[in-house]
Amino acid sequence: MKINGYELAIPEEKLDHILSAETQAIEMIDKNFSGYQALSEGDKKALTYLVRAARIVNDISLEQDHPLNLTLKKNLEKEAKNSTYAAKALKLFNSLNGVAGLNGLDPEPVQIFKGVGVLPGRNFYPQDLSVEEFHKILLKMLKSGKAAEVKKILSARSMVRRQGDELYAIDYTEYFASQFSQIANELELAAHYSSNHAFNDYLGWQAQALLQNNEDMDQLADKHWAVLQDTPLEFTLSRENYEDEMTGTVFENDELKSLLAEHGIEPVSKDMLGARVGIVNQKGTKLLLSFKEQMKQLASLMPYAEKYEQSVASGEDVKQTMVDVDLVTLQGDYAQCRGGITTAQNLPNNDKLSIKLGGGRRNVYHRQVRMSHDTERTKKMLAALVAPEFHQYFNPEAEHIFVIGHENGHSLGPNSSYQEALGVYKHIIEENKADVVSITFMPEYVKSGVISEQTLKEVYTTWIIRLFLKSKPQQIQPHRVGDLIHFNFLLEKGAIHFNSERKLEIDFLKLPKAMFEILRQTIEVQLSKDPKKAKAFIDKYSKWSDLHQYIANTLRSLGVKPYKDIRTYL
């Protein structure tokens, strides 16, 4: 079957299997949810406009991701009215939120249409632009006095297109002017009905930021968003740059890297936009805030703390808010479920102007995502891969505690200049850092009475079991590569091992020392600002062995659901 001239790449029978056996439903809240019922009528009305804004963001994200996304989705929707084959392909499209993407299992991205695959530069860059040509053009432009345009090309907020034998950049506010105007209108309508003054103030700043080609407006919106704590509603316009595999390559070209430094140009990968809408859960938020109280102390315990400035500095107020959220919808970048789905997020990232100017961060946790747990499959997994005496310590809620530590960990350690300098390896190293910060300092939460010794063992065990991988990860999967690094490091240090029956055993006494050592090495890599050292660190600890393949095969034999179906009702 062809859609707009492109042939579907997956047979209908295989789509049936994917949708029935390999897809997990993530249920958003509906009008019967108690938290929704408790809202004021104004807040309920505001939610409708926020959801409309989020859906427009989704269309923008689709265009950023691939030049054919919007066209092929529109035609799939048209054909799906009369064709079950097209309807099933549309469901997979909506799961990936695009024409192609990794599923977390197979080494190559899933392609819904033949010949339509993932582009290294997504649609941020011309689809026929190679890395070699990209570097060549930038070098030529820098040498011919066009540094100002190169700076725009390498900014986080521009779409890049060809102009003769050169490139030029179009700021998001210009490229997506019509869509941004529509989003701004929806946000202003939401602010008219919402009951919370601080939240309305943020929506106003965010609306204005969408209408002006001015990074200062973005940072003002970010600052107003980052201080939101006691609000009924949640709306986030996220800007993260995990998907762009093109921009970071400039750090691997020594001549180009040197010229960029001479001109004071700091390359930043392109932001993929996402939108989150939800209702703040006060009970869950109270737990998060108990972890926040420890952050100044943790900052002082970081390796080489005297050599860099941290977002959270000892002796200062912690500029970080934290909320647990019941989700109404996830759109755009959040909905690109390509082998996983976000359980929490710490924004703004270090490359954003608001952070560089001393603004704070905000952590948002996704209740509906973490509550999607297959109890029966977990029992089978523990029986197959974990020694019986450690089953008592596996607790899904302990993973939530680990994630709290992870998100807080992003606020500790070297700033964005160190991270960005690692180029295409920056996300792997940074996510690895956040993970090891969480586990390394988990005993500090015991000392302060936030968690118990029993909970500590549950966090250790649940996190280590979480490192079991279903397939060898790709570089574009920074969290999974980080999992592989941690697993191999703990094996090397004897903190974990597998017995004669190939079942996991944990040495709780060796864990703290091993974790501090991997954290120390990670910070050394960031402080080096050297992509080669980052690559060497990753290569050393991300080898895939027979043990990894045995674990992957075992997990897959139990049934895996790598695809997600985000079901929005409001």
N, C-alpha and C positions, 0 to 999 in steps of 0.2 A: 504493500500500500504506500502511495506517495502523498505527502502533504506539501503543498506549494512547490512541487517538483523535487522534494527530498524524500527518499525512501526510508521507511521505518526500519531500524536496524535490529529490533528485538522481536522475534516471533510472538504472536498473540498468546500461544500456550505458555511461553516463558514469562510473559507479563502476568498471566494468571497466577503463576507460582510466586512471583515477586510480590504481588499485591496481597495474596492470601497467606503466604507462609513466611515472607521475609520483611514485612512492613509492620511497624509498631505504631499504634495510634497514640498521639499526644493530645489529650482532651483539654481544651481551654475551658474556662468557666462560662456558664450560661446565666440566664435571668433567674434561675432557681437557686443559684449559689447564695449562701447566707451573707457573704461579704457584699455582694451586689445589692441584695435586698436592704441592707443597712445603710446604703448610700442615700444622700439627699436627692431629691428629684433633679436639682441642678447638675449634680455630679453625674447622674445617669445620662442626662442629656449631653453633657460634655464628652462622655465616653463615645457617643456616636460620631462626633466630629473628629475625635482623636483616631478612631478606627478608620475613618475615611482618609485622614492624612496618611496613616500608615500604609494603606493600600496604594496610594500614589507613590510613596517611597518605594514600594515593591516594584513598580514599573520602572522607576529610575534604576534600581539595582539590576533588574533584568537587562536593561540597555548597557549598563556598565560591564556586565559579565560577558556578554556575547552579542555580536551585531545581528544575529538571527533570532535571538530569544523572543522578542516581542512579536515579530512576524509569524514565527512558527507556533507560538502559543495561541495567537488569535486564530490561526487556521485550524489548529487542533480543536479548539473550542467549537468552531463552526462544524467540523466533520464529526465531532463527538455526539452531536445531536442525532445522527443517523447511523453511526458506526460504533460497535462495541470495541473494536480494535483501537480506533482513535481515542475513545473514552478512557481505555486502560493506559494508553500511551500518555494521555493528558495527566492522569493521576501520578504517573512516574515523573513526568515533567514537573508537576507541582511539588513533589517530594524533593527532588534535586533543586527545584526552583531555577531551572535552566535546562538547556539542551544536553548537557553532559556534566559529569563530575565523578569523583571517586566515591566508592561505596564503603570503603574501609576494609574490604576483603580482597578484591582483585587488584593486581598491581597496576592495571591500566584503567583509566576513567571509563565509566559506563557511557555509552553513546546511544541516544534515543534515535538519532537519524544517521544514516551511513554518510561518512565523510565530514560530519559536523562534530568536531571535538573541542577539547579545552585548549584555549590559546594562552601562551605564557604571559602575554600582556593584556589578556582579556580583551575588552573593547576600549580600554583606556588608551591603547596604542593601535596603530594600523595593523590589521591582522596579518599582513604579509611582511611585517618588519622583523628581521632577525636580530639577535643580540649583537652579532658582528656589525651589521649595518647601523644599528642604533648607536653603538660606540663611535663608529666612524663619523656619523653625522654630527654627534655632539662635539667631537674633537674639532671638526671643521668649523663649526659655529663658534666655538670658544676662541679659536685662533683667528677668526675673522671679526672679532669684536662684538659678538652677539651673546654675551654672557647673561644679559638681562632676560632674553628669551629662553635660554637654557635653564635659568633658575625657575621660570614658570613651567617649563616642560617637566622638571624634576620635583615639582611641588606635589603635595598630597591631594590637591583639590582641582586638578585639571584633566581634561580629555585632550589627547594629543593626536594631531592629524598631519598629513603630508602637505607641504607647500613647495612644489618643484622638487629639488633635490635636498630640501631641508625639512624640518619639523616645526610646527607651531602649537601653542597651547591655548585652550579655551577654558576659562574658569567655569566651575560648576554652575555658578549663579547665572552665567551667560548661556552655557550649553543647555542647561535644564531650566531656563528662565520661566517657561510656561508652567511646568510642573511645580517648581518652587513657589510660584505665585499662588497656585491652587492650594498647596500645603499650608502656606502662610495664612491664607484665608480660613482654612479649616481650624487652624490653631487659634486664631483670633476669635472665632465663633465659640470654640471650646472654652476659652478664657472668659467669655461673656457669661457662661452658665456655671462654671466651676465655682465651688464654695471657698477655695483656699487662696488667700491673697498671694502668698509666696509662689505657689504653683502658677497662678495666673501671670504673675510678673515674669516668671521664666518663659512661659509660652509667648508672651509679647516680645521678649528679647530674641527668642528662637525664630519667631516669624520675621523680625527685622533682619536677622542674620541671613535668612534665605533670600532676601531681596536686594542685598548689597554685596558687591565684589570687594569685601573688606574683611581681612582676617581678624581685625580687632573686634568686629561684631560677633564672629564665631567665639572668640575667647570670652566675651562678655556673656554670651548665652551659656557657654560651658560653666562659667563661674556661678551664674544664678542656678543652674541645674545641680551643680555639685554640692550646694548647701541645703538642698531639699531633704528634710528629715521627717517632719510631722505633717505629711500630706496624705489625703485619702487616695489620690489617684497617682498613677505612674505613667509618664510618657518619656521615651528616650529616642532621640535621633542619633543613632550610633555612627561613628566614623572610625573604622578599623581597616588596616591595610595588609591582611594576611594573604589576600588572593593575588596581588600583583607580583608576578615572578620576573618582571622585566627591570624595573627601576633599580633594585638592589644589585644588579649585575655590574653597575658602574664601579663599585668598590673593588672588583676583581681585575679591572684594567688599570695598571699602575700609572700610565701616562694620564689617563682621564681623571683618575682619582687625584693626582697631583695638581692638575689644572683647575679642577673644581675647588680644591682647597685654596689655591692662589686667588680665586675670584670670590672666596667666601660663600660658596654655594653648598648648602647641606641637603643632599638628596633625601627625599622622603617618599616611600612607596605610596601608591594611590589609595585613597579611602573608598571602600565599598560602603554604601549607605544601607542602614537597617533601621527598623522602627519597632519599638516595643510599647505595648499598652497594657496596663494592669491596674490592680487594686492593692494597695499596701496592706500587708498582714501584720498587725501590731504585735501579736504574740511571737511570731517568728522573728520579727525585727528586734525584740528585746534580747534574744539570745545573741544576735549578731553584735549588738552594742557592748556586750560583756567581753567580747574578744578585742574590740577596738581599744579598750582601756589599757591593753598590754603593749600597744604598738611602739610607744616611745622607748620602753625598755628593750624591746626586740631590736630596734634601730641601733642601739648602743652595742648589741651583741653580734652584729653582722661582721663577717671577716673584712679586714682592711677598712673598717668604718672611718678611720681618720683620713683616708685618701680620697674621699669623694663626698659630695653633698647629697643627702637623701631627701626624698619628698617628705618623709616623716623624720624630723630632727629631734633628738633628745632635748628636753627642756622647753619645747614649743608646743602649742596646741596642735592636736592632730587634725589636720584639715581633711577629714574624710567622713562622709555620711554613709550609712548602711541601711538597706531596707530589704525585707523579704516580701515578695510580690506574688499575688495570685494573677495569673496571666489571662488577659482577654484576647490578645493576638500577638504573634511574632511575624514580622514581614521583612522583606529585603534580605540583607545579609544574615539575619537571624534564621531565616527560613531556608537558607541554602544547606539543607541537611544532607551533607555529602560524607557519610561515614560517621556522623555524630550530630549532636545538638547541644547548644550552649546551656549549661546549668547555672552559670553566674557570670558576672562581668564587672570589671573594674575600669572605669573611665573617668576623665579623658586619659588617653595614653600619653606617654612622656614626650612624644613629638609635637603635641598640641601647644599652642601659644599660651593658653591659660595656665598650664602647668609650668612652663618656662617663666611666667611672670608671677609665680607664687600662689596660683589658685589651688583649690582642693580637688579631691576625687570623690566619687560616689560608687559604692558597690551595690549591685542589684542581684538578688537571688531568685531563681525561677522555680517556684514550688511545684507547678504542674509537670515540669520536666523531671525533677528528681523523684517525684512520687510514682513515676511510671516504672514499676519494678516487677519482674517475673519471678515470683517466689519459688515455684516448682523447678524452673530451670536452674536457679541458684543452688538448690539442694543437690541436684544432679552434678553440677559443676564442682561443688565442694567435695562430694563423694569421689569424684574422678581424679581431682588434682591436688587436694589438700589433706594433710595428715589429720586424722580424726580429732586429736587433742586441740587443734586450732579452730575447729568449726565453731566453738562457743564464742569466739572473738569476732566472727563476721557479723557486721551490723550495718545495713544500708544507711542508717542515720549517721553512722560514723563517717561515711563518705562526705556527707554534708559538712561536718566539722572540718574535715580535710580541705574541702573547697573554700571554706571561710578563711583558713590559713593561707591557701593559695592566692586568693584574691588580695588579701592583705599583703602578701609577699611581693606583689607587683609594686607596692609603694615603698619597698625597701631595696637598697642597693644602688648601683650607679645609675645616673640619669640618662636621658635620651641620646646625648652625644656619644656616649660609650656604646649604647645599643645599636644605633643607626650605623655606626662605623663597621659593624660586622656584616653588613650587606645582606645577602640572601640567607645567612645563617642566624640573623638577629632574633627571629621569632622562636626558633628552636632553643637557643640559649636562654632567652628571657622566660619562656614557659617552663623550661627545665629549672631555672632559678626559682620561680614562684613555687613550684612543687617542692623543691628541697628546702626552701625557707619554711614552708608549712610543716613538714615532718621534722626538720631539725629542731624547731623551736616549740613543738607540741609539748614537751615536758615542762616548759615555762608556764603553760596554762594549768598544768597540774599544781605547780608551786603556788600559783596565785588563786587556786581554788575554783577556777572556771570549769575544769573537767576533773574526773577522778582517775586513779591509776587503772581501774578497769576500762574506762573509756579510752585511755591512752593506748592500751593493748588492742582495743577494738579498732581505733584509728589506724595503728600500725598494720594490723592484719588485713583490714578491709582495703587499705590503700595498696598494699603489696599484691593482694589478689587482683586488684584493679589493674595492675601492670601486665596481667596476662593478655596477650595480643592474639587477635584472630587471623592476622596476616602480617607480613613484613611491611612496615610503614614506609611511605614515600616522604621526601623532603618537604612537600607541601602540607604535610600533616604534623605540625610542630609538637602538638600535645602527645601524639602517639610515638614520635621519635624520642621525645623526652621520656616516655614510659620505658622504652627499650633501653635507654641509657641508664636509668635508675636500676632497672632489673639486673642488667649486666654488672653494674658497679657493686650492688649488694651481693651478688654471687661471688665476685672477685674477692670481696672483703670478708666473706664467710658469714654475713649477717642473715643470709637465707641459703638454703640448699635443698636438694631433692633427694629423698631417701631411695632405697633399693626398689621401691614400688613406684618411683617417679612421682612422689607426692611431696608438696611443699612443707618444709619445716622452717621455723623462724627462731633466730637467736636474739631475743629482745635485748640482751645485755650488749651485743655488738652493734646494734642499730644506731645509737646516738653518735658514736665515734665515726662510723661510716658516713652518716648523713652530713656531719659537719665537714668532713673531708671533701665530699663531692660539692658541697656549697662553696668551700674555699676555692676549689679548682674552677668552679663556674664563675665566681667573681673575678678571679685572675684573668679568665678569658675576656670578660667584659672590659676590664681595665686595660687590657692589651690593645684594644681597638684594632685588632688584627684578624681579618677574615680567615687567614691561613691557620691561625691558632684555633679559631673556632671550628674550622673544618677538621683539624687534627683531633680535637677533643671529641667531636661528634663521631668521626670515623672509628676512633679507638673503642668507644663504648656502645656503638650501635650495630655490632656484628650479629648476624642471624645464624643460630646454630641448630643442630638437630633437636635440642631440647625445646627451643622456641617453636619449631615446626610441629613437634609432638603436642605441645600445648595448643597451638592453633588448630591442629586437626581435631583434637579432643573437643575444643569449644565449638567448632563448626559441626561436629557430629551431634551435638546436643541441640542444634538449631539456632540460627542467628538471624536477628532482624535488624539489618543495617539501614534499612529505609524507614523514614518517618512520615507519618501522615498527621500534620498539624490541623486539628479540627477546630475551627473558629465558629462561635455561635452568636456573639453579640455584634 
